[in-house]
Amino acid sequence: MTATIQIVSFAPDSPLSGHVYEAKDIETESKFLVKVLSKISSDGTPLPQQQRDLQLEEIRLRQLASGHPNILSLLQVIEKLEEICLVFEYYPGGSLFEAMPALRTARYDAGIGVFLQILSAVKHCHNMGIYLRDLNPRHMFLDGNLNQVKLTEFRLATSSEESGDIGVGFGVGMLPYMAPGNKPSPL
C-alpha cells in the first residue's frame, strides 16, 4: 500500500481502542481507519519498555490474524518519531454492543450468524496461537445490516498460553466481561 493518507476526522465511537481517526486516500478517496499509538508518555518521556513491547506485540498479532473475513484487517504500519500509525480497512457500522438492541428484535438467524462469525474469528486466532483477553461486544464492528461482524481489539492479546496479568498488577480486560477466575479480589 503506497497511498497518501489524510486524516479526515476523529472517530470517537470506533470499537478500536485508543486514538482512532477516519482517513482517506487523497487520490482514490478510499476510506481507512487509523489508530495512533504514542511512543511518548503523558509526561513527555519515552514509554517504558514494557509498554513499547506490548504495542509491538499488538502489531505483530494483528498482522498475523489479518486476512480473516471477521477480523478488521491491518493494512499498513507507519512508524514515526513519536507515534506509530496503524492503517486499517474502513468498515462502516458501529459496535456490536450498540447493535444489541436491534439484534434482539432481528430474525433469530441474524443473531446466530453473528455468533458463528465471532466463533470463526476466535478459532482462527487460536489456530494462529493468538489468545484474545478482551473479547467483548464493545470491541467488535457490526455492519448496519446486522450481517457481518469484525473483531477489532488486539491490545491485550497474547501468544502465550499462560495469560498472567501482563505486569500491571490486576486482571486484563473489562470487568463485566471477565471470567470469574480472572476478576480481581475485593480489598
N, C-alpha and C positions, 0 to 999 in steps of 0.2 A: 504494500500500500504506500503510495507516494503522494497522496493528496495534500493540498494545503488546506488545513482545517481552521475554521474561525469559530470561536465561542459565540453563541447566539444568546443564550440565557441560562440563568441558574435553574436547576431542576430540583426544587426542594422536596417534591413528592416522590422522587425516584426510589424504588426499592434497593438501589445500590446505596451502601452506607458511605458517609463522608461527603466531601465537596464534589457534587456532580453537576455537570453542565450539559445542555443541549448544544450541539455544534453542527456545522455543515461544511461540506467541501465547497470551496469558493467557485470552482469550475463547474462541477456537476450538480450542485445543490443537494447532493446526497446528505442525509442526516446521520448523526452519530451521537452517542453519549460519551462524555469524557469525565472520568473520575480522577481527581488530583490528589496525590499522596505527597504530603510535605515531608521534606528531609530535615526540616528545622522545627525545634520545639517552640512552644509559645513564648519562651523567654529569649528566643533568638539564637540559642545554641544548637549545634547539631543534635539530631535524635540520638538517644542511647543506642548502642549496637544491637541490643536485644530487639528494640522496636524496628530498626532497619532490617534485621533478619526476618522479622515477621512480615514486613512489607515485601521483601524479596520472595519469601515462601508463598505469600498470596499470589504474586505474579506468576511464579513457576507453576503452582497448582491450577490457576486459571488457564494458563496456556495449555497445560496437559488435558484439561477437561473440555476445552473449547472444541466446537465441531459437532457436539451432540445437539439435536434439534430442540431440546428442552433446557439448555444451558446457554445463558447470554454469552455470545462469542466475543472474546478479546481479540481485536484486530491488529492492534499496534501498541507498543510501549515506547513512549518518548521520554527520554531521560534528560532533565535539565539540571542546572546547578543546584537549585533549592527545592526541586519537586520532580515527581515522576507523574506523567500523564498516561492514563490507561484509556485507550480509544476502543469503544465497544460498538457493536452493531446497534442501530437505533431500533427500539421496539416500542410501538405505541401502546397505550393502555396504562393501567395503574397496578397497584399491588394486589395480590390475591386477598390480602386482609380487607382491603377496601371493597373488593368484589364479592365478599362472602354473603352479604345480604341478597344480592342478585342470584348467587348460586343456590341459595336456599329455596328460591322460588322458581329456579330454572328446571328444565327437564332433568329427570333422575340421571340419565346417561351423560349429561353435561358434567355433573359433579364427579361421576365415576371416571369419565375421560380425563379430567384434570388430575384426579388422584393417581391414575395409571401413568400419566406423564411424569408426575413427581417421582413415582417409584422407578420409572425407567431412568430418569436423570440420576437418582441416588445410586441405583445399581451400576450405571456407567461409572460414576465416581468411585464406588467401591472396587469395581473391576480394575480401575486405574491406580488403586492404592490411595485414594483421596477420601478422607473422612470429614464430613461437614459437621461442625459443632454448634452451628447457629441456624438450623433449618427451621424456619417458621414462616407463616404467610406474609409477614411484612417484607420478607426478602425474596419475593417471587413476583415476577411480572405476569399479568394475565391480560390477554388481549380483550378489546371491548366486546367481542362476540362470545366470550367465555369458552373459546375453542382451544387456545394454546397457552401453556404456562411455561415460563423460563425461570430457572434458578439463577439468582444474581449474587449471592453473598458467599465469598470465599475468604473473608478477612480472618476468620478464626478457624479455617480448615487446617487439617494436618495430614501428613503422610505417615504419621506414627500410629501404630495400633494401640499404644498406651497414651491416653489423652493427657492426663495431668491438668495442671491449672495454668500452664504456659508462663509460670513465673510471676503472675500478677497477684497471687495471694487469695484468689477467690475463683469460683467456678466460671466457666465461659458460657456465653450465650445470654439470652434474655430470660429472666427468672420465670415468667409464666409458662415458658416452653421447655424448661429444663426437666430432664428425667429426675425423679425423686432422689436418686442416689447422688446426683451432682449438685443439688441445691445446698447453699452454704448453711451451716448450723446457726441457729439463733444465738445471739450473745447472751 
